[in-house]
């Protein structure tokens, strides 16, 4: 890579942050209340309204949201939870936090998501829940999954970590979920630095999640600080410290207002990638499923066997042009933490993990940067 390319490197992702976020954080600092407080409550309300859900509980990250989702759903030791291996390892880790066993299922080759058919191969009499991921922002068919799981008494947790701004069946992703979890990591469209959210249709689950995130105290921090003489608190169960701060929530409120514009720009850039890839044999770009629209949190490309380069060679080719791509979604069952668990064959997961890469895509990406990536994809056929 030349010095010019080093100086003009195109990153795979860049959060869209500006002066509005700076002003929002400054206002919180001046207020003197920086821990969980009024901004967190406002962010929860705004997020719930934007996503068509009844209750939203702000948390420290999506992994803690997954943990609390399983806790409030009553999943525990001896239970099994069906999860995709084709996901970040946190999806498989969460069941172990409650003493349950993650059971890996394969995914659909086009979307990278679980389906009723793939879930059915992994369900046993011990299955208590399914964690279904909207992988890379591609919406899963939650209606079909719940139609299969609900009659069996299997709770479906939608891991919507990547999916803020995606839609399914004409509604925001998560709107049809009994439980959904969200990430605000900088790799996501909507970021608070770190941070997460649990959304649910059930008031009792939301109330318990709110208690559990604050050590299961009977009196919230907001109630204590609002009183000159703070009421006594009790701890009726073992809780956790999974709180979000008002500093993070202030950023989240601004980011939530930016979300529609972010999604529109990403879909515009992804459409241009699709046009470029259409005329290049040996490549397949992820796209919208029949039932929804993706926010293209990850714009992943499958390098097919008839391409002259394999995935690793393609990444090297892009890197030589100053373009930073990333390997596609990991296969959790291959990781040492979960590799000793028995599982059925996962051929689609392994194929996608080995053949996919994530292309650069972010709101501030210029047309010139985008064209550089398209040109580099083309020259892979003309070295």
C-alpha positions, 0 to 999 in steps of 0.5 A: 500500500502506497503512502497516498493510500495509507493517508486516504484509507477507507475504513469499514465503518465510521460512526456519524457524530457531530456537534449536536451530540457534543452539545447534548453531552455538555448539557448533561455535564452542566446539569450535574446528573451524569448517571442513570437519570432523566435522559435515560428515561427520555431515551427509553420513551423515544426509542419505544415510540420509534420502534413501535414497542410497549416498553424499553429498558436502557442497559449497559450493552446488548450482551447484558440485555440478552442476559436479562431477557433470558432471566425475565423469561425464566430460562435457567439451569437444565434448559436449552436455548437454540441460537445461531452459530453464525453470530457474534459470540455474545449470542451463544454466551448469554444462555450460559450466564443463566446456566442454560445450554446453547444449541446451535442451529444453521441459518438461511443461505441468503439472509444468514438468519434462523428460520423455522426449518433450521430451528426445528432441527435443533429443538428438543424437549429441553428447549425453553427459548430461541435467540434469533438474530437479525444478522447484519441488520437483515430482518428475520421473519419473526412472524414465521418463527413465532408462529412455529415457536409460540404453540410449543411454549418456546420464548423467542428473543429477537437479537436486534443488535444490528437492526435499528432502522430495519423493517419487517412486514411493514413495521420496525424490527422488534415491533412484533417481539415479546422480547428484543435486544439492541446494541449501541456499540460504535459499529452499529448505526445508532451509537452511544459509545457502549450501551444497549436496550431491552424491549418487551411487550410485557409490563411485568418483564420490563419492571423486573428488568428495571429492578435487576439492572440496579442491583434489584433495589426496590427503590430506584436511583431516580426515586432516591435522588428525588427525595430529601429523605430517601426511602429505605431500599431492600434487595429481594433477589440478586441483581446486576449493575447494568445501567446506562448513564445520562451521558450515553442517553443524551447521545442516543437521543440525538442519534435516534433523530439521525437514524432515518437519514442514516438508513436512507444513505446506507441503502443508497450506497448499498444499492450502488454496490449491488449495481456494481456486483451484478455485472461481476460474476462470482460475487453475491451481495446481501440484500432485502428479504421478501418480508422487509428492508435492511439498514445495511449495518453490515454490507456483506459480500459472498465470494463464490467458488467461481471467483478467481480470488477466495475471500482472503485473497479478496481482502488482500486485494482490497487492502492493497488499494487502501480499502479496509474490509472485514471477514464476515460473521464468525461461527461461534461453534468453532471458537474454543469457548463453545467448540466442545459442544455437540451440534448438528452439521452447520454447512451453511454457517461454515460456508458463509463464515469462510466466504463472506467479507464486510465492505466499507459502508458508513453515512459520511462515505463520499461518492469518490470513496464508494467508487474506489471500492467498486473499482477495486471489486472490478479489478479483482477480475483484471489483476 
